Amino acid sequence: MFDPARSPYLQGSYAPVSAEVDGECELVAGEVPRDLDGLLVRNGPNARHEPRGRYHWFDGDGMLHALRVKGGRVTYKNRWVRTSGLSREDAAGHALWSGIMEPIRDNPAGIPYKDTANTDVVHHAGALKALWYLCGPPYKVDPVTLETLGKDDFAGTFKGKVSAHSKVDPRTGELLFFDYGPIAPYMHFGVADAEGRVVNHMPIELPGPRLPHDLAFTERFAILMDLPVVFDMDLLAKGRWRTSFDRSLPARFAVAPRRGLPTDVRWFEAEPCYIYHSVNAWEEGSEIVMVGCRVAEPFQPTRPEEGPWAVMMATLRIQAALHEWRFDLATGKTRERALDDANTEFPTMDRRRLGQRSRNAYNVLIGSEPTVYFDGVAKYDTETGRSERLVFGPGRRGSESPFAPRVGAAGEDDGYVMSIVHDEREGRSELWILDAKDVARGPVARLRTPQRVPLGFHALWIAGHDLA
């Protein structure tokens, strides 16, 4: 039964689980491919203590759910990311922080928001790194046990903050990241080498504080974003956040050499928009090509019937579509075009091709309102414009769906697409394994997880040979 006095993101498919478990997944239908070997890890919010005040979906403590696939079997485990904030609350026995919908005055001194490490997860220098969208130190996690190993100081070379959507270059092993904040120059860009040492960290000057969410990269460059979601500076000076979409400003993209200097950065302008997530970028002649999901209207209207949750519900609604930008290094001009008009987001791809030319993207279909959920998967061919899709079915809600190459894979879509699907009607969750060459055919295998997996954010596939 839905409780209108309680956050919608604490109920139903979003309700947190209270146990950390290990167990075998039960085969429901099909057969687990024998040429699939690796680890699927998904991050997301899972409040451990009863929240103070109005709960926003982004407030929950980070929890990793891991599914190990090997030899035709799948095992499951889940663990909270043991951040310093969560440890303090565990010691106190209750929540110490309110979330982003509440004033910060009663939160612990000097720490206005709790770093929950609940947004994304990457695999770099032999460890998982759980990341937070508002920027914080990465939390290192053992990929086998899911034990939190502590804050990552990059082998003593860096103690700064890292935003959620850092990217690992599969060819060099480098981690590319950025951080942002309310103090000039408002953004920095960094590179850590394959051993985990920061080897470049430089300012990216913005005209004011912004809310960037993602980056992209090519063989030589990183693409960073200055998008026209701007702060009310008077309120920011008082410690309060309010943002708006300024349509008079262009979307700007910084093309920064990965080992360069601030003076090497070049800026390109495009039509105003917001971008939550990119798919990929690569170099093509004199152009840099970037594919991502473009949001034309970042702020949807509020609905009075949603009461105290109206602002949260409106800001979380997503209206995005697959898009291409081309930045010409010879002319300084930008070309852009829509690749589709369907509402899809949380794109994934064959990560072995990050920074190189690619053609396939696997996006989730955004379900009907009021809350954000994913009710299917769309496979795109960005060269031909073709797409195919699979809808999970009534009452089923999925997750970001990473591509997993099969052992010995030859082509870009030679593998599988994986999604954790929750059935609201039955109150259970399953792992769905799809053939990446024929997503629309439906799952080649479905396996029930030992416990329900709440809806969450970003997922990662790690091949078995990389786990070693």
C-alpha positions as MATLAB code, in Angstrom:
seq = 'MFDPARSPYLQGSYAPVSAEVDGECELVAGEVPRDLDGLLVRNGPNARHEPRGRYHWFDGDGMLHALRVKGGRVTYKNRWVRTSGLSREDAAGHALWSGIMEPIRDNPAGIPYKDTANTDVVHHAGALKALWYLCGPPYKVDPVTLETLGKDDFAGTFKGKVSAHSKVDPRTGELLFFDYGPIAPYMHFGVADAEGRVVNHMPIELPGPRLPHDLAFTERFAILMDLPVVFDMDLLAKGRWRTSFDRSLPARFAVAPRRGLPTDVRWFEAEPCYIYHSVNAWEEGSEIVMVGCRVAEPFQPTRPEEGPWAVMMATLRIQAALHEWRFDLATGKTRERALDDANTEFPTMDRRRLGQRSRNAYNVLIGSEPTVYFDGVAKYDTETGRSERLVFGPGRRGSESPFAPRVGAAGEDDGYVMSIVHDEREGRSELWILDAKDVARGPVARLRTPQRVPLGFHALWIAGHDLA';
ca = [
       0.000    0.000    0.000;
       1.431    3.363   -1.045;
       1.851    5.855    1.820;
       1.451    9.449    0.504;
       3.210   10.829    3.596;
       6.368    8.840    2.829;
       8.808    9.434   -0.020;
       7.822    7.458   -3.134;
      11.489    6.499   -3.389;
      11.291    4.556   -0.119;
       8.399    2.387   -1.275;
       7.688   -0.438   -3.704;
      10.557   -1.173   -6.089;
      12.687    1.528   -4.418;
      12.314    0.311   -0.823;
      15.714   -0.431    0.736;
      16.738   -3.922    1.805;
      18.079   -4.458    5.304;
      20.286   -7.528    4.859;
      23.655   -8.267    3.275;
      23.432  -11.762    1.818;
      25.403  -14.265   -0.260;
      23.656  -16.903   -2.289;
      23.072  -18.840   -5.472;
      20.710  -17.498   -8.121;
      17.904  -19.850   -9.145;
      17.439  -20.507  -12.860;
      13.882  -19.550  -13.860;
      14.052  -19.921  -17.642;
      16.567  -20.619  -20.403;
      20.206  -21.485  -19.885;
      23.150  -19.402  -18.674;
      25.631  -19.095  -21.572;
      28.824  -21.030  -20.937;
      30.824  -18.385  -22.801;
      29.863  -15.693  -20.277;
      32.439  -15.171  -17.524;
      32.645  -12.101  -15.338;
      31.074   -9.906  -12.692;
      28.067   -7.594  -12.947;
      28.135   -4.875  -10.261;
      25.398   -2.317   -9.738;
      25.454    0.673   -7.393;
      22.464    2.476   -5.968;
      20.866    4.141   -2.929;
      19.813    1.967    0.008;
      19.093    3.941    3.183;
      20.446    2.088    6.221;
      18.846    4.309    8.875;
      15.411    5.923    8.915;
      15.894    9.213    7.015;
      15.581   12.607    8.639;
      13.053   14.833    6.883;
      12.017   14.445    3.257;
      13.935   11.686    1.530;
      15.254   12.209   -1.984;
      16.196    9.204   -4.149;
      19.787   10.479   -4.279;
      20.130   10.448   -0.460;
      20.370    6.709    0.212;
      23.577    5.030    1.342;
      25.493    3.338   -1.457;
      24.966   -0.400   -1.825;
      26.709   -2.652   -4.338;
      24.925   -5.698   -5.755;
      27.276   -8.164   -7.465;
      26.422  -11.150   -9.678;
      29.294  -13.495  -10.533;
      28.697  -15.440  -13.739;
      30.937  -18.407  -14.462;
      30.566  -21.944  -15.778;
      26.839  -21.616  -16.320;
      26.183  -20.597  -12.681;
      25.398  -17.220  -11.111;
      26.009  -16.233   -7.490;
      24.881  -13.035   -5.775;
      26.078  -10.838   -2.935;
      25.345   -7.322   -1.748;
      27.162   -4.982    0.629;
      26.828   -1.391    1.751;
      29.688    0.917    0.817;
      31.059    1.667    4.270;
      31.624    5.394    3.896;
      32.842    7.540    6.765;
      29.371    9.086    7.023;
      27.663    5.710    7.273;
      30.178    4.595    9.906;
      29.366    7.669   12.000;
      25.656    6.983   11.737;
      26.125    3.310   12.612;
      28.023    4.351   15.737;
      25.240    6.782   16.663;
      22.499    4.277   15.832;
      20.514    6.749   13.726;
      20.756    9.156   10.791;
      22.911   12.245   11.415;
      22.363   13.950    8.069;
      19.219   15.111    6.358;
      19.178   14.912    2.570;
      19.339   17.368   -0.298;
      15.688   18.441    0.107;
      16.264   19.759    3.635;
      18.246   22.639    5.185;
      21.815   21.766    6.104;
      22.009   23.722    9.366;
      21.518   20.665   11.618;
      23.929   18.410    9.720;
      27.382   17.623   11.184;
      29.621   20.675   11.206;
      31.716   21.175    8.083;
      30.005   18.341    6.187;
      26.784   19.764    4.728;
      25.932   16.606    2.745;
      26.789   12.982    3.441;
      29.000   11.425    0.777;
      27.071    8.208    0.129;
      29.203    6.832   -2.766;
      25.891    5.622   -4.211;
      26.016    6.698   -7.867;
      28.492    4.853  -10.082;
      31.177    2.195   -9.855;
      34.340    1.726  -11.932;
      37.089   -0.895  -11.922;
      40.571    0.610  -11.892;
      44.001   -0.460  -10.657;
      42.630   -3.772   -9.399;
      39.799   -2.407   -7.255;
      36.247   -1.209   -7.565;
      35.739    2.479   -6.870;
      32.335    3.618   -5.640;
      31.632    7.215   -6.672;
      29.243   10.006   -5.714;
      27.537   12.485   -8.039;
      28.317   15.540   -5.833;
      32.044   14.660   -5.824;
      33.945   12.958   -3.054;
      36.925   10.717   -2.506;
      36.466    7.392   -4.297;
      35.821    4.475   -1.954;
      37.889    1.425   -2.855;
      36.052   -1.888   -2.706;
      37.366   -5.425   -3.138;
      35.661   -6.783   -6.283;
      35.537  -10.342   -4.909;
      34.360   -9.790   -1.327;
      32.739   -6.318   -1.757;
      34.574   -5.278    1.407;
      35.090   -1.499    1.572;
      38.834   -0.839    1.741;
      38.617    2.866    2.553;
      39.081    6.163    0.741;
      41.377    6.064   -2.267;
      44.235    8.576   -2.075;
      45.677    7.348   -5.387;
      48.813    5.867   -3.814;
      49.417    9.090   -1.888;
      49.395   11.286   -5.006;
      45.936   12.888   -4.655;
      43.484   13.573   -1.837;
      40.951   15.603   -3.793;
      37.452   14.797   -4.945;
      36.220   12.822   -7.923;
      32.806   13.026   -9.585;
      30.660    9.991  -10.290;
      31.252    9.492  -13.986;
      34.930    8.783  -14.241;
      36.029    6.681  -17.213;
      38.711    4.012  -17.619;
      40.529    3.883  -20.950;
      40.683    0.177  -21.898;
      43.854    0.671  -23.942;
      45.990    2.543  -21.406;
      44.299    1.626  -18.113;
      44.120    5.331  -17.228;
      41.266    6.757  -15.174;
      39.937   10.105  -16.441;
      37.932   12.147  -13.954;
      36.737   15.616  -13.037;
      35.506   17.418   -9.963;
      33.391   20.531   -9.563;
      32.290   22.896   -6.816;
      31.110   26.396   -5.861;
      34.577   28.008   -5.808;
      36.462   29.270   -8.883;
      37.671   27.883  -11.240;
      34.640   25.608  -10.530;
      36.035   22.486  -12.276;
      39.217   20.434  -12.462;
      40.194   17.581  -14.765;
      42.480   14.744  -13.760;
      44.155   11.584  -15.027;
      45.348    8.631  -12.950;
      47.638    6.068  -14.523;
      47.020    2.308  -14.655;
      48.763    1.844  -11.277;
      46.446    4.363   -9.631;
      48.716    7.431   -9.393;
      47.406   10.849  -10.433;
      49.663   12.126  -13.222;
      47.729   15.228  -14.328;
      45.285   17.519  -12.553;
      44.433   20.904  -14.001;
      41.779   23.630  -13.712;
      39.002   24.007  -16.274;
      37.786   27.570  -15.888;
      34.015   28.068  -16.001;
      32.072   31.355  -15.867;
      30.349   30.227  -12.659;
      29.392   27.143  -10.652;
      27.677   24.430  -12.674;
      26.313   20.910  -12.265;
      28.248   18.790  -14.785;
      27.510   15.090  -14.592;
      29.606   13.208  -17.165;
      32.618   13.380  -19.453;
      33.752   11.611  -22.605;
      37.195   10.962  -24.039;
      39.056   10.042  -27.214;
      42.559    8.721  -27.782;
      44.064   12.185  -27.205;
      41.380   14.323  -25.560;
      38.827   14.562  -22.783;
      35.493   16.309  -23.433;
      34.177   18.219  -20.416;
      30.881   20.057  -20.211;
      29.724   23.545  -19.224;
      25.950   23.243  -19.544;
      23.508   26.099  -18.861;
      22.034   24.812  -15.604;
      23.059   27.706  -13.373;
      22.890   28.546   -9.673;
      21.094   31.358   -7.892;
      24.262   33.008   -6.584;
      22.538   34.945   -3.780;
      21.103   31.755   -2.325;
      24.377   29.916   -2.840;
      26.104   32.528   -0.688;
      23.644   31.588    2.081;
      24.397   27.886    1.748;
      21.255   27.011   -0.221;
      21.035   25.506   -3.707;
      18.618   26.581   -6.390;
      19.267   25.999  -10.071;
      17.550   27.012  -13.292;
      18.010   26.408  -17.017;
      19.294   29.536  -18.780;
      18.277   29.157  -22.438;
      20.231   32.283  -23.367;
      23.490   30.405  -22.793;
      24.903   27.790  -25.158;
      25.977   24.335  -24.142;
      29.788   24.501  -24.086;
      32.245   21.643  -24.448;
      35.897   21.800  -23.417;
      38.240   19.671  -25.515;
      41.228   19.161  -23.244;
      44.427   17.233  -24.068;
      44.636   14.379  -21.590;
      48.189   15.299  -20.544;
      47.989   18.964  -21.520;
      47.846   22.365  -19.825;
      44.899   24.702  -19.163;
      46.091   26.893  -22.034;
      45.622   23.941  -24.414;
      41.863   23.696  -23.767;
      39.563   24.575  -26.692;
      35.885   25.406  -26.277;
      33.013   24.514  -28.625;
      29.422   25.758  -28.446;
      26.160   23.951  -29.231;
      22.438   24.456  -28.729;
      21.498   24.803  -25.036;
      20.708   21.520  -23.330;
      21.650   19.299  -20.437;
      23.462   15.965  -20.663;
      23.321   13.345  -17.959;
      25.259   10.630  -19.758;
      27.429   10.242  -22.824;
      27.821    7.006  -24.772;
      31.255    7.426  -26.362;
      33.542    9.776  -28.276;
      36.269    9.284  -30.868;
      38.417   11.158  -33.398;
      37.393   11.126  -37.057;
      39.611   13.206  -39.332;
      39.654   16.744  -37.941;
      36.482   16.112  -35.948;
      35.749   14.762  -32.510;
      32.480   12.813  -32.532;
      30.506   12.483  -29.306;
      27.287   10.493  -28.857;
      25.104   10.954  -25.796;
      21.612   11.552  -24.478;
      20.436   15.148  -24.895;
      17.915   16.721  -22.517;
      16.202   19.698  -24.143;
      14.198   20.686  -21.027;
      15.993   19.754  -17.798;
      13.274   21.094  -15.486;
       9.794   19.650  -15.854;
       6.778   21.456  -14.319;
       5.717   20.531  -10.794;
       2.351   18.937  -10.074;
       0.433   20.153   -7.008;
      -1.117   16.728   -6.455;
       2.353   15.375   -5.627;
       2.381   17.466   -2.452;
       5.684   17.740   -0.537;
       7.373   15.537   -3.162;
       6.424   17.698   -6.166;
       9.804   19.411   -6.662;
      11.741   16.145   -6.326;
       9.387   14.331   -8.704;
       9.669   17.111  -11.294;
      13.468   17.349  -11.217;
      13.842   13.577  -11.501;
      11.628   13.236  -14.566;
      13.765   12.495  -17.605;
      13.041   13.490  -21.195;
      16.164   12.587  -23.175;
      16.991   11.354  -26.662;
      20.069    9.966  -28.398;
      22.122   12.720  -30.061;
      25.414   13.302  -31.881;
      27.796   16.269  -31.634;
      30.787   16.868  -33.928;
      33.512   19.306  -32.860;
      35.781   20.307  -35.742;
      39.288   21.051  -34.516;
      40.185   22.671  -37.850;
      37.323   25.181  -37.984;
      36.226   25.493  -34.342;
      32.639   24.776  -35.422;
      30.099   22.351  -33.980;
      27.646   20.219  -35.889;
      24.911   18.275  -34.137;
      21.999   16.036  -35.045;
      19.313   13.990  -33.362;
      19.729   10.223  -33.711;
      16.325    9.347  -32.267;
      13.365   10.948  -30.509;
      12.495    8.133  -28.083;
      12.927    8.807  -24.360;
      15.968    6.690  -23.518;
      18.877    7.201  -21.145;
      21.516    5.437  -18.982;
      23.404    4.292  -22.110;
      26.017    1.559  -22.107;
      28.310    0.141  -24.781;
      31.173   -2.255  -25.335;
      33.653   -0.677  -22.913;
      36.560   -2.242  -24.797;
      35.880    0.452  -27.441;
      35.643    3.510  -25.184;
      37.496    6.391  -26.815;
      37.468    4.635  -30.201;
      34.893    4.554  -32.964;
      31.841    2.499  -32.025;
      28.348    2.028  -33.365;
      26.219    0.179  -30.777;
      24.603    1.667  -27.688;
      22.281   -0.047  -25.221;
      19.921    2.443  -23.578;
      17.144    1.874  -21.094;
      13.598    2.894  -21.978;
      12.269    5.464  -19.523;
       8.928    4.308  -18.120;
       5.793    6.349  -17.710;
       5.616    8.698  -14.753;
       5.434    9.620  -11.919;
       8.658    8.038  -10.582;
      11.738    7.228  -12.646;
      12.033    3.617  -13.705;
      13.290    1.644  -16.698;
      10.784   -0.606  -18.453;
      12.929   -1.943  -21.292;
      16.146   -1.847  -23.313;
      16.834   -0.299  -26.724;
      19.795   -1.297  -28.885;
      20.986    1.456  -31.256;
      23.181    1.305  -34.335;
      24.406    4.895  -34.519;
      25.813    4.423  -38.039;
      22.638    3.169  -39.726;
      20.079    4.727  -37.413;
      18.425    1.375  -36.797;
      17.167    0.398  -33.354;
      15.412   -2.502  -31.707;
      13.887   -2.768  -28.283;
      12.683   -5.127  -25.606;
       9.956   -4.121  -23.149;
      10.193   -6.070  -19.895;
       6.443   -6.371  -19.425;
       3.767   -5.135  -16.975;
       5.073   -4.337  -13.518;
       8.699   -5.100  -14.382;
      11.388   -2.486  -13.751;
      14.965   -2.916  -14.979;
      18.387   -1.430  -14.364;
      21.162    0.087  -16.420;
      22.095   -2.756  -18.764;
      25.813   -3.160  -19.481;
      27.213   -5.070  -22.432;
      29.223   -8.201  -21.587;
      31.409   -9.609  -24.395;
      31.377  -13.362  -24.587;
      34.658  -15.210  -24.065;
      36.551  -14.940  -27.361;
      34.256  -12.230  -28.729;
      35.032  -11.096  -32.272;
      32.634   -8.205  -32.951;
      31.248   -5.185  -31.174;
      27.902   -6.836  -30.357;
      29.307  -10.345  -29.902;
      28.097  -10.916  -26.378;
      25.261  -10.258  -23.984;
      23.316   -7.421  -22.383;
      22.428   -7.838  -18.723;
      19.752   -6.213  -16.582;
      18.525   -6.727  -13.030;
      14.739   -6.733  -13.381;
      12.362   -6.311  -10.445;
       8.793   -7.618  -10.692;
       6.580   -5.346   -8.601;
       3.647   -7.760   -8.750;
       5.610  -10.648   -7.260;
       8.064   -8.649   -5.156;
      11.121  -10.441   -6.539;
      14.131   -9.641   -8.699;
      15.784  -11.507  -11.547;
      18.900  -11.261  -13.664;
      17.985  -11.158  -17.351;
      20.672  -12.117  -19.867;
      19.963  -10.949  -23.430;
      21.721  -11.810  -26.691;
      23.276   -8.490  -27.779;
      22.814   -9.421  -31.442;
      19.050   -9.874  -30.928;
      17.924   -7.893  -27.904;
      14.283   -7.899  -29.003;
      14.115  -11.708  -28.807;
      14.052  -11.561  -25.031;
      16.232  -13.177  -22.401;
      18.272  -16.279  -23.138;
      18.296  -16.816  -19.368;
      16.423  -15.534  -16.325;
      17.668  -16.146  -12.800;
      16.017  -15.208   -9.511;
      18.266  -13.410   -7.039;
      18.299  -14.549   -3.382;
      16.697  -11.292   -2.317;
      14.969   -8.317   -3.903;
      17.259   -5.739   -5.533;
      15.912   -2.173   -5.188;
      15.949    0.053   -8.254;
      19.199    1.958   -8.497;
      21.670    3.751  -10.704;
      24.735    2.574  -12.616;
      26.108   -0.873  -13.422;
      29.427   -2.281  -14.645;
      30.534   -5.523  -16.279;
      34.038   -6.797  -15.504;
      35.354   -9.680  -17.601;
      36.583  -12.684  -15.641;
      40.189  -12.304  -16.819;
      40.225   -8.713  -15.542;
      39.097   -9.783  -12.053;
      42.444  -11.524  -11.609;
];
